[in-house]
Amino acid sequence: MTRRLLALTLAAALLATACGGSDTAVEPRLRSLPAADFHEFVTDGPAGLVVLDIRTPAEYDEVHIAGAVNIDYYEPSFSADLDALDKDAPYAIYCRSGNRSGDTMQIMEGLGFTDVTELAGGVITWYDAGYPLEG
């Protein structure tokens, strides 16, 4: 009986290792960078980087980081608009002061995004550091 129990335990352990031992799930990478590091990330960032401005269209039209795509945080479809994006692409997100982008990072994590970097302090810190804006 003991031998049989040992064999069953060993078989169960081997089966568990074979089925779940090499978890390929990607841990989300969420981070907040100060303006200088965010500027470097946006300038020299990974291939496929999407710069996402989550302010209102009026704020975006006034000034924005070059190449940024605008999705309005206050639109009722905001979560659905995010959900439609490629979840495996790297994202650099910002708002005016960092409040909306902080919330958005959590929303994006919940939606399954794997690589989200926010501009700490928002576009205000970008401007204060002297980095270029379009608009």
N, C-alpha and C positions, 0 to 999 in steps of 0.2 A: 504494500500500500504506500509506504513512504517513497519508494522508488518511482512509483507511478505519479505521485504528487509532485515530486521533484522534476520529472520529465514534463509534466503539464506546465509547471511554473516556468521552466526554461523555455518551452515552446511559446508561451505567452509573452515572455520577455523578448524573445527574438522577433516575434510578430510585431510587437509594439515598436521595437527599434526599426524594423524594416519599413513600417508604415509611417512612422512619425519622427524618426531619428534625424532626418535631414529636412527640417522645416525651411521651405523656400520663401516664406512670407517676408516681405520687405518692411522693416520698421520705418514708420514715417520720420522724416527729418524736418522738424519745425524749428526755426531759429529766428532771432531778432538781431539785426546788426545796426551799429551806429552808421551815420552817413558816410564816413570815409570807407568803411568796409563794404557797405552796400554799393557805393559808387564803383569800387573795384570789382565786386561781384557782378554788377550789371554790365560793366565794361568788358571784363575778361571772363565772364561766366561760362557755364557749360553750354554745349550745343543744345539748341532747342529751347533756350531760356525764354519764358514769356514774362514780360513786365506788365503787371496788372494794376491799373489805377482804379480804386474802388470808390472814388468820390463821385459827386453828382456830375452830369454832363456840363453844367455851367462852370463848376470848379475846374474840370478837365480842360474846357475850352480856354479858360483864363491862362493857365500854365500847367504843363505836365512834363514828365521825363520823356525824352525822345524815344519813340517806338512803343510807348505804352499803349495797351488796350484798355478801354474804359468799360467797366461793368458797374452800374450804380447800386451801391449798397442799400439804398432806400427803396429800390424797386421791389414790389411784391414777388417778382420772379427771380430775385437775386440767388437764392439757393439753387433753383432749377438751372439758372444760367451757369453757375459754377459747376453743377453736376454734369453739364453737357461738355465740359472741357476735358482734355486728356489728363487723366489722373496721374500718369507716370512722367509727364513733362515736369521740368523744374520751373518754379514760379518765384518771381520777385514781386511782392505786393506792397502797396503803400496807400495811405490816405492823407489827410491833412496833418493830423497830430499823433496818430498811432492808435487811437481808440478803435476805430472801425477795422483797421487791419489786424489788430490783436484778436478781435471777435471773429474775423474772417478766417484767421489761421485755424481756430478751433472748429469752425464750420467745415473747412476744407479737410481737416483731419478726419472728422466724422464722415465725410463723403468718400474717404479712401485715398486722398492725395498723398503722395509719398515724399515730396520735396518742396517745401514752402519756406521762403525767407522773407521776412518783413523788414521794412525800413523803420527802425526805432525812432519815435518822435515824429514820424511822417515827413511829408514834403517840406514842412517848415524847417526841419533840421538840414535837409538837402540844400534848400535855399540859403540858410544861414551859413553853411559851409562853403558857399560860392560855386556850387556845381550848376551846370547849365540846365535851363528849362526851356521848353518850347511853348508857344501859345500866342 
